[in-house]
Structure formats: C-alpha cells, structure tokens
C-alpha cells in the first residue's frame, strides 16, 4: 500500500521563481528564505518520496471564471506550465501518475467530494514554485495536482478543505502500490495584493496558524472564509491548501522543520515539514 | 442546527473587512468582460495586440465605459471598482511592467519606497 511519509507546506510567491531563474538565492534579501529549504532538501534526500500530491490554487492559467471548479484533480501523465503573463520563465513539464489520480478521484467521489476531473491541466506558479523549491536539481517524482478555488468567492470553507484533506489521506493510503507519498500544501502565509489594505501582513496570526496546523488544525479549520480574509488578507486564504495538506496527515503529527520570513515580495513566507506519528486511520 | 449563511449575510461579512473588496458574486457579474480580457493576456500575441491598439482590443471584449476609463488611468483601485479581479488584473499590469509593489503603493496612495519599507517593517513586529 502507498504510505504518506510527510506533509510539506510552502509559499509559492512568483518572485521566488524569478529569484531562482536569476540565481540570486544567496543575496541578503533572499538568503533567509532560501536557507530555510536546506533542511527540506536533507529531509527529502533521506525520505525519498515517489509521488507528490500537490494541493494548490490556480491563479488564472488553467481555470477562468467561465468554468471555476471548487475542487479539481489532475488525471494526466504530464502537466505543463505555460506563460502566465508577467514574465515568469516557463518550467519543464511534470510527469503525472494517472492510475493513482483515478484512484484518488474514485475514492474522493465515493466519499461525496464531487470534484472536477482534468485529463489536461496546465499548472501555474502555485504548483511549479513549490516543486522547484523542493527539488531544485530536478524532480525524480511523479505528481498529482489538486486545485482548490481561491479566486471566485464563495470559496470552500476551511472545514471543508480540512475534510477534503482527510479524504485525500485515506485515498492515498488505500492505493495498492508500494509507494512513498509526500503531500504538499502550497501558498501563504498572510498577504493581500488588492485594496487599500494592500501590503497587509499579520505576523501574529501566521505564527498562531503555524502552531495550530501542527497541534490544533481542527480548531483552525473552524474559521469562516471571511474571518480568514480579515486575519490573513485576501490572498492569505491560500491557508486552505495548507489545511487540506494537514487533513491528509493523521491526528497527531510531529513538526520536523519550520522557517518563517517576512517579507518576500508582498508576502509573509513560510515552509514547514510534518511527519505522521501513526498510520492514517 | 446551524442555519446556512445566506448570500446577503456572506456579503455583509465581506463588506466589514476594512480596505478590502472580496471578489464575490457582485464583482463577478460586474467584471466578467474585463476579467476575460485580462485572462487573454496569458498569451504574448494578445499582450502585443493590446499594446498596439487598446481601444480595438477593448471593443473586441465589449468593455463598458467605466472599465475603459479605469484601464486608461492605469488605476487598480478603479479597475477593482469596475469588477476586476486582482489575479487577472496582474496579467494586465504585467504588460506595463508594473510590479505588485507598485500596484500596492498605488492602492495605498504612498510611494513604492514607502510601501516596500512598510513590508520590511512587517517582519519586525
């Protein structure tokens, strides 16, 4: 059976992709952020996952407002990146795992998560940046993208995303192949690009989130979307991806690594590694 | 039993968030044409076409007068008022090389330097 060997949450700010392309990771502005990934690389080297389930939000590359799925799962053998319009270099494609995607889809829909299935799916920076941060020297891994709508309100509630994550966890661990799986939650932390409150960052709330993601995610998931926007900023709602990742883990997890740094571009940036204390029930 | 939130109570909750326009049903209805145009800027050819003839490009997407004026002003606050969504507007802003710091500064009514300084200070809190 497949086994979840850990969960990783990381920011996906487009500027990170540009910094990698320009190789400025060791400049003073970037170093405190990129150095936070050294322990992640060591952990991945030791744990060697075979598959990454990447929970992220599309920002208008694959999905537009004409058809906006609340939850969508990729079922392709290859996921391409493309021009997003603001000058990010286009990444090489990412190999998928359609058999496992369909297993996830069948399992999730049988649990009443009526999601959208995508046999073609462009993946944007919210997928690409975490993959590049985690595997800077190439990606010996197959990926399954899971997209959560953060563009068109109403968004799914934090509680629903947490439950989706739990169902994803059960789906992964019932896949009948001997695989090591890492679940990635993309985005965050607090930030807001639009409105008079543009540039809003809430360090206190972010730290509370990081703590609660580890040991009290059920309480965190009881927030409403409006409360989340108030506390984390409009784009800080990407915490939904983190909650889904956390849901895929068991009730009790150990925090193996954390780095929090402000600011990267307009955003509070963070990375975190979680390991399950027991097998998913 | 919990009573499900109605759309008006959801909107009230959004409207109480200071300095923020949540992209809800109201914005979706108002801004569809504008957002559709901005979504088209994922393509380099379309960005070029817009740069060459903004009015013709806006005609093709049937933008209203408010949206056209906001575009001419290069003003994000006005574009959001006209129903624009920030994710799509960022693609439009990319045509002119406007960074998210410049956009943030414009919306706050401060200089780009002051905006960047504010972000740096947010790390010290």
Interface residues (C-beta under 8 A of the other chain):
Chain A: X59 X60 X61 X64 X65 X66 X82 X83 X84 X85 X86 X87 X151 X152 X153 X154 X192 X193 X194 X195 X196 X197 X198 X199 X200 X201 X203 X204 X224 X226 X229 X230 X234 X235 X261 X262 X263 X265 X266 X268
Chain B: X10 X13 X14 X16 X17 X18 X19 X20 X21 X22 X23 X24 X25 X28 X32 X35 X36 X39 X41 X42 X43 X44 X47 X76 X77 X80 X85 X86 X87 X88 X89 X90 X91 X93 X94 X95 X100 X101 X103 X104 X107 X108 X109 X115 X118 X119 X120 X122 X123 X125
